[in-house]
């Protein structure tokens, strides 16, 4: 897949799994990876999970991260600083609605900047 | 004062002792105005820190602090992970390559840690976060060349207690607005334990 990838970050694995189902039902040609919950499967976020999701998603068009509350943004920012990949951005948008719009735009072959802008105007 | 590798490890061991002993207290503070997992998260993180430090060999203070940071980042879970992890990472880079640090260098490291916490958490003094303890401690280090261990503990204690009457503007507690008044900020209390532990290490003549 050569479209902008999407990483969903939430305190809950169930939340991102549900959003994944909603998005992939309509947009099959965009890579969506999940970073829900902590390494132990508890409520929380994990910078390692986010880094791994970025690795799985990444290619030359870049990756857009979506987050929910609290530590999710801080860990997303840390992951952007720590990852070896370029073209990784964080969308300031609602997790579900933002990621959904982003996936649709990405599926149309838009650039990372275009996808981010569309998501942030939700 | 002069902190060497063994002193920093002891500082972290003492911090861990306090956090383990007050794990339930920290969680109860967090239940009042947050999500109630602060004690569990910090206890897990610092236990891992001590396990890591006591089974590794270090030449420099900066390498010890880097391992503290990486362990907290990956093991804590809540917002405290990225915040305390960032603090220790900034300290590590500030004293990079140093085998020991004096009071001025430690003060510089704390200043950078504070900057990192503020940037990461987008918080300022008065927002009822750990910044309310770290900033007075940084000012204390800047105000004097020789650090009095008892005075350090007292500064941290007063700063921690000052969070009780504040209304939270950052973190989970901020959703509660004025209902957050009258409760101590859990991150400030665990920061207080960390600075008290440092004070104990300094008291022993580090």
Boltz contact constraints between the chains, C-beta under 6 A:
constraints:
  - contact:
      token1: [A, 38]
      token2: [B, 77]
      max_distance: 6.0
  - contact:
      token1: [A, 44]
      token2: [B, 77]
      max_distance: 6.0
  - contact:
      token1: [A, 44]
      token2: [B, 78]
      max_distance: 6.0
  - contact:
      token1: [A, 47]
      token2: [B, 73]
      max_distance: 6.0
  - contact:
      token1: [A, 48]
      token2: [B, 74]
      max_distance: 6.0
  - contact:
      token1: [A, 70]
      token2: [B, 79]
      max_distance: 6.0
  - contact:
      token1: [A, 70]
      token2: [B, 172]
      max_distance: 6.0
  - contact:
      token1: [A, 71]
      token2: [B, 78]
      max_distance: 6.0
  - contact:
      token1: [A, 71]
      token2: [B, 79]
      max_distance: 6.0
  - contact:
      token1: [A, 71]
      token2: [B, 82]
      max_distance: 6.0
  - contact:
      token1: [A, 74]
      token2: [B, 82]
      max_distance: 6.0
  - contact:
      token1: [A, 74]
      token2: [B, 120]
      max_distance: 6.0
  - contact:
      token1: [A, 75]
      token2: [B, 82]
      max_distance: 6.0
  - contact:
      token1: [A, 78]
      token2: [B, 82]
      max_distance: 6.0
